[in-house]
Amino acid sequence: MDLKRRDDSHKFAMWFQWVSTRRGLLAAAFLFVALQVSRADGKTHGTAHNEYPGKHWTQAVKPEDRGWSSEKLAAAKAYADSIDTAAVVIVDDGIIVSQWGVTTTKFNVHSIRKSFSERSAWHRAGAKGEIDVNATLDQLGIDVTQPSLTLEKKKARVIDLLKARSGIYHAALYESPAMKAEKPPRGSHPPRSFWSYNNWDFNALGTIYEKAAHDSIYHSFDTQIAQRIGMEDYVPNKQEYVTGPDSIHRAYPFRMPAPDMARFGLLYMRGGKWRDAELIPARWVRDSTTAYSVADGNARDGYSGYGYLWWVAVNGNHYPGVELPDGSFSAWGGGGHFIAVVPL
């Protein structure tokens, strides 16, 4: 499928079809962040990279003003409504082209939390030098409840956890039955040798961050990101950790409405810049959205690449049945939540 053609209804129909049938879900909080969408005549609008939302988002008076088709977007909305999609926000170069559904509802965005925490981890790892991404779990004093990690497993580094390649398959909080079923046996793979979508890695990253920062992920995200990009409805003290006897490493779900998730997607689409401020170094954004592993059906239908807590298109493959251009990446959350960044 050629995404450079003006065929938005087919594009959205395929993506919503995947949400509904491939993942067995009947509701989605889906948002699409597009960089420089082509017009029907092959020309592009002249404001690429220049638009940012202020206190509130700007919405195009007509989709055609941004090179989109009202008719085809209406068809996409009709299909989305038919599968009970909860909310959709479509952003083209910082301007909302169309939105519908309950866009003010603060959804539990599930695994999108991991992409949010990846940003926080960078702030300490790179900007303040308080976390060395090559530091091992042994050096950082990170362990599990009994049985303790072996000496080999303690050689896993922060960067291995960011890539979901730690080789540590202990019990973890906030795992779905499918994640538990797909987790390899303990001791089956040494660190760095195998990719597995593994909540132990993701939750332990939160422990590492908070130990180094002497701050919560929720408060840090608020001060470093949410306030600086103008998120309208992120409330740090309304977020709640998940704790339990299975692990000492807490999970950290986020609740957020679709337009605020779109701001985060736009920040990454712009290489970490928000207006004149570099909130995330461009190199870290590139590294985070580079594929280091191929997720060939392990924990996800179809296959995609995996970077640092971001899913990355590989040779056009990202969502089943949709060919995407190089440079596309996304955050995925259980329940059909997506932040998709696609350069067109």
PyMOL commands that set and color helices and strands:
alter all, ss='L'
color gray80, all
select helices_A, chain A and resi 8-22+63-66+70-82+112-127+137-140+153-155+158-162+177-182+199-213+217-226+236-238+258-269+282-288
alter helices_A, ss='H'
color red, helices_A
select strands_A, chain A and resi 29-35+87-92+95-101+107-108+242-244+247-251+255-256+273-274+277-278+293-295+304-306+311-312+317-319+322-323+329-333+337-343
alter strands_A, ss='S'
color yellow, strands_A
deselect
rebuild
show_as cartoon
